[in-house]
Amino acid sequence: MQNKDYSYYAIIVAGGKGKRMNQDLPKQFLRINHLPILMHTIKAFHHHTYQPQIILVLAETDVAYWKSLLQQYQFDVPHQIAFGGDERFDSVKNGLDLIHEENAVVAVHDAVRPLVSSETISRCFDTAVLKGNAIAAVASKDSVRRITQKGNEALNRAEIYLIQTPQTFQINQLRKAYKQSFQSHFTDDAAVVEKAGFDISIEKGDQFNFKITFPEDLILAEAILKSRT
Amino acid sequence: MQNKDYSYYAIIVAGGKGKRMNQDLPKQFLRINHLPILMHTIKAFHHHTYQPQIILVLAETDVAYWKSLLQQYQFDVPHQIAFGGDERFDSVKNGLDLIHEENAVVAVHDAVRPLVSSETISRCFDTAVLKGNAIAAVASKDSVRRITQKGNEALNRAEIYLIQTPQTFQINQLRKAYKQSFQSHFTDDAAVVEKAGFDISIEKGDQFNFKITFPEDLILAEAILKSRT
């Protein structure tokens, strides 16, 4: 349930250049169901009942294109824009700099996870208000192995969670965490905040909330959206 | 490339009862594109250029239903049937008992991974001939955490592989491994074979080769099949 003592924010991180897609266009601009992925993602937060303020982190070189898309699609969801940095770490940090309140709870979300459900967003915000943070995750359906120096070894599948976004934090945790220097193992915000000394709370994500990384993911995302309408 | 010194087999494991689907019918019998999932899976191996002999492991209580499906769909791919056991471990073991050759290479495959590609099957067979075994796997796109006694901790995503099937072995490795007693961490064949003292080789799987576990996976599988035709 929304806590009126807090301001709610969503930082949507679209700074990346999408090295893995067979397309020239950064993947957050690819269309699914005739709308850029990034607009689906922004709408997921804009339509959420907590009405978070939206901060979009975009590569500076993509801003002009984004503005042309806003016009082309007559997309009028209010949002602020921050510029992306070299690493995802720098992009989140730049987005964070636009928040000046003390009692804020912030969902950091990948632009390329357009199918996040309203329930997942609620759970993450609510748990972050209670516990300081909440990271959407799903249990692994597959067995899991880890590469070791000698070869590889089985991990206990029951202990393994695949981490999604939103990764949601009270602002004080993010502010402290993002004062650290970048480290190469910072693949998500949870790793940054954990390194700053905070315990991480895992929340239930959803199977459809996958990251659009490979061309086949576009087919999946389209199919899911079509099945919803 | 096919090695003529070896006989090629596929053991397709469909013994399970599908506790996680909101359906009464075991999930391997659900239809995608108007054909039971299990028939898609069998066809993937039957159409492979190495023409593996197919052994299907079915719960004994499902055999009559399967035979009715064969008739209904006029499905005439030759295959032997073994009965499933209490655990996946027992099912594979029963399938293995139907192979009497010494120079065999055996792909064990989940019935509910119908979208496995011909390339993945080839890679696994070829590597197993060379190295003794080969396990299809994909790198994790998501950050990964492990539940610990104190809470949870980030793992190094670059080291994590999500394991698929086929898991492919020279028969001597499987025979030795399946003489062991069942243990609860045997979530796949690689864990069984590893416990018997063999090193495990990881091979490139594919993103579409996911396990149909949740109802939403049916939507994804249908979409992918439609995009192929």
Contacts between the chains, C-beta under 8 A, distances in Angstrom:
chain1	res1	chain2	res2	distance
A	135	B	145	7.7
A	137	B	145	6.7
A	140	B	162	6.5
A	141	B	210	7.8
A	141	B	211	5.5
A	141	B	213	5.0
A	142	B	162	4.3
A	142	B	163	5.2
A	142	B	164	6.4
A	142	B	211	6.7
A	143	B	162	7.8
A	143	B	163	4.0
A	143	B	187	4.8
A	143	B	188	4.3
A	143	B	190	6.9
A	143	B	191	6.9
A	144	B	144	7.8
A	144	B	160	6.4
A	144	B	161	7.1
A	144	B	162	6.1
A	144	B	163	6.5
A	145	B	135	7.7
A	145	B	137	6.7
A	145	B	160	7.6
A	145	B	161	4.8
A	145	B	163	5.8
A	145	B	190	7.3
A	145	B	200	7.3
A	145	B	202	6.7
A	146	B	155	7.0
A	146	B	159	4.9
A	146	B	160	5.9
A	146	B	161	7.6
A	147	B	158	7.9
A	147	B	159	4.5
A	147	B	160	7.9
A	147	B	161	7.0
A	147	B	202	7.9
A	148	B	159	7.7
A	151	B	199	5.2
A	151	B	200	6.9
A	152	B	161	7.2
A	152	B	200	6.0
A	152	B	202	6.0
A	153	B	194	7.6
A	154	B	185	7.2
A	154	B	187	7.9
A	154	B	188	8.0
A	154	B	190	6.6
A	154	B	191	4.8
A	154	B	194	6.2
A	155	B	146	7.0
A	155	B	160	8.0
A	156	B	185	6.2
A	157	B	187	5.3
A	158	B	147	7.9
A	159	B	146	4.9
A	159	B	147	4.5
A	159	B	148	7.7
A	160	B	144	6.4
A	160	B	145	7.6
A	160	B	146	5.9
A	160	B	147	7.9
A	160	B	155	8.0
A	161	B	144	7.1
A	161	B	145	4.9
A	161	B	146	7.6
A	161	B	147	7.0
A	161	B	152	7.2
A	162	B	140	6.5
A	162	B	142	4.3
A	162	B	143	7.8
A	162	B	144	6.1
A	162	B	162	7.9
A	163	B	142	5.2
A	163	B	143	3.9
A	163	B	144	6.5
A	163	B	145	5.8
A	164	B	142	6.4
A	185	B	154	7.2
A	185	B	156	6.2
A	187	B	143	4.8
A	187	B	154	8.0
A	187	B	157	5.2
A	188	B	143	4.3
A	190	B	143	6.9
A	190	B	145	7.3
A	190	B	154	6.6
A	191	B	143	6.9
A	191	B	154	4.8
A	194	B	153	7.6
A	194	B	154	6.2
A	199	B	151	5.3
A	200	B	145	7.2
A	200	B	151	6.9
A	200	B	152	6.0
A	202	B	145	6.7
A	202	B	147	7.9
A	202	B	152	6.0
A	207	B	214	5.5
A	207	B	216	5.4
A	207	B	217	7.5
A	208	B	216	5.9
A	210	B	141	7.7
A	211	B	141	5.5
A	211	B	142	6.7
A	213	B	141	5.0
A	214	B	207	5.4
A	216	B	207	5.3
A	216	B	208	5.9
A	216	B	224	7.1
A	217	B	207	7.5
A	219	B	223	5.7
A	219	B	224	6.2
A	219	B	227	4.9
A	220	B	220	5.0
A	220	B	223	6.3
A	220	B	224	7.3
A	222	B	223	7.1
A	223	B	219	5.7
A	223	B	220	6.2
A	223	B	222	7.2
A	223	B	223	3.0
A	223	B	224	7.9
A	224	B	216	7.1
A	224	B	219	6.2
A	224	B	220	7.3
A	224	B	223	7.9
A	227	B	219	5.0
